Amino acid sequence: MADPMTPAEWRAALRAEGVTFVELEGWTTRGRDAATGKPFGPVHGSLNHHTGGTNSLRVIAYDGQSSALPAPLAHGWLPKSGVVTLVSCHRANHAGLAALNSYQAILDEKPIPKPDKASGTVDGNDALYGLEVENLGNGTDLYTRAQYETWVRWNAAICRHHDWSEGSVAGHLETSVEGKPDPAGPVEGYGRRGRFTFTMAQLRADVRERLAHAPGWSPPTAEEAPTMTPAYVNLGLVHSYNLAVGDWDAVQFTQEWNDEAGDHTPDSPVFVQGVARFQGTLSLRFEGLPEGAVVQVRQSEYEGSTLKQDHPITEVIGTAGGTYGTVPLVNRIAAGRSMRIRLFNQSGEDVEVASAVLKALVWKES
Ligand SMILES: [Zn+2]
């Protein structure tokens, strides 16, 4: 036995759930209870509709659809702004006759079967809250993000107040014995989800997700989590080469195992171009470098073929039986600049660069 929400309960439930709303004059007294002699309640569910029109508030609140179907036609009206208008908290003409089989499933919070008139009918207006969501219902008119967000919150507010599950949320198309098609249509997005097609199953899933959180919860949005996937660059040498004494000499990476950043060509010493951040290592092996002698290594920035900036030097010191060195590569390179690795042989003898393997993750910036 659930009494319909009072105006104070409506306000508290909607505010707690983060529903933005305005109160239409007279909403706390407007209703069909006196005219029909059938007071609203006890309530058993939340029924959802689309209006099939534009600027529908006047019809819903005042004019009604016809003399046979006088206003109010819903408890709330939800336009594209996402700000719901409270129209009535009493009996409203929105549900019409509901098939008993689907109505019973809503009461039991069970999966709703196809409405079957032969199972019997009940007056849905006795027991169901009604929300009219503004949409042409032509299959192309979009429910806005703001509208769908409020839509989920409205249904969650009702369920939370009555301690119902999402199983108490239904669509007119699930109860109507006259073949009503609403609600339907494309939705602009919700949370991290982009455009999708409205279904009652999805609405119920979104209400269920809300109910699992505190009422003030908001679904995470895509904007909060930009992800940048780095490109992988892995370069090396096809053949060893001779590094003469003196003079800075750029490493030509002739082997390209990976170049996801796309900045390298096998005939160029450039391994990355701006704008980018990168992090990696350069592993070197020298033959013929005398014990204790030094090869200096540095990153150098170029514009075209013009040297613009040198970065600090790392020294690789000769050891007996071949020399190994690992140089960390961490840098940011600006627009129009490219990066090379340069070596300087400080020993008194020619040295063989037996291997030079560069591995880096590159975050390109636009
Ligand atoms: Zn409807």
Boltz pocket constraint, residues with backbone or C-beta under 6 A from the ligand:
constraints:
  - pocket:
      binder: B
      contacts: [[A, 48], [A, 49], [A, 50], [A, 94], [A, 172], [A, 180], [A, 182]]
      max_distance: 6.0
